[in-house]
Amino acid sequence: MHNHPSGDPTPSSADIDMTRQVVDAGRSLRIAVHDHLIVGRDGVASLKALGLF
């Protein structure tokens, strides 16, 4: 979970790439990543709910 100081919780391409890398690394260690949340003034974005990993 992290915040976007701009207030827009829309995931950036860097957010998506980093999340996929963390998910892949965790998989090899048998660690499940349940979600990646981005908090902004305008709400919260769930990468899992958006189908981005």
C-alpha positions in Angstrom: 0.0 0.0 0.0 1.2 3.5 -0.7 -0.2 6.9 -1.4 -0.2 9.3 -4.4 0.3 12.8 -3.1 -1.3 14.1 -6.3 -4.6 12.8 -4.9 -5.3 10.6 -8.0 -5.1 6.9 -6.9 -4.9 5.7 -10.5 -2.0 3.2 -10.7 1.0 4.3 -12.8 2.8 1.9 -15.2 5.6 1.8 -12.6 3.1 0.8 -9.9 1.9 -2.1 -12.1 5.4 -3.2 -13.1 6.6 -3.2 -9.5 3.6 -5.0 -8.2 4.0 -7.8 -10.8 7.7 -8.1 -9.8 6.8 -8.4 -6.1 4.1 -11.0 -6.9 6.5 -13.0 -9.0 9.3 -12.9 -6.3 6.8 -13.8 -3.6 5.5 -16.7 -5.6 9.0 -18.3 -5.7 9.1 -18.0 -1.9 5.5 -19.2 -1.4 4.5 -15.8 -0.2 1.1 -14.6 -1.4 0.5 -11.0 -2.3 -3.2 -10.3 -1.7 -3.5 -6.8 -3.1 -1.7 -3.5 -3.7 -3.7 -0.5 -2.7 -3.0 3.1 -3.7 -4.5 5.8 -1.6 -5.3 9.3 -2.9 -7.4 12.2 -1.9 -10.0 11.0 -4.5 -10.3 7.5 -3.2 -8.5 4.1 -3.2 -7.5 1.9 -6.1 -7.0 -1.9 -5.7 -4.7 -3.3 -8.3 -6.3 -6.7 -7.7 -9.8 -5.4 -8.3 -8.6 -3.7 -11.4 -7.3 -7.0 -12.7 -3.7 -5.7 -12.9 -2.0 -8.7 -11.4 
